[in-house]
Amino acid sequence: MKGLFKLLAFILAALGLSSKASSKRKEKVKKIDTKIKDNVKEVKVSKKKVTELKKESKKDSSAIKEKKQSIAKKKAQKKQPSKKKFTKDNSDEAAEFLKDFASK
């Protein structure tokens, strides 16, 4: 009978120790799982930020293209030949121009 109790106590002790060890492992696994979940959340948030920034950069680049096009149009308009402006320095040329214009 004593041997049976010893055997029973040994089995219960072994089960107790194994459950204790498994509970420690479970705690470690839970900690690791929470870290993994946190990292996954951070990755999702960063991906969202990246996509938002890409959208903004596309908008900005299209705005830059539009501005460049408008500047190019303005430059083209400025390059068109304009009438000669006369100043005090070239008043003789102005007088000749007016004579030629009046004779036409």
Secondary structure, 3 states (H helix, E strand, C coil): CHHHHHHHHHHHHHHHHHHHHHHHHHHHHHHHHHHHHHHHHHHHHHHHHHHHHHHHHHHHHHHHHHHHHHHHHHHHHHHCCCCCCCCCCCHHHHHHHHHHHHHC
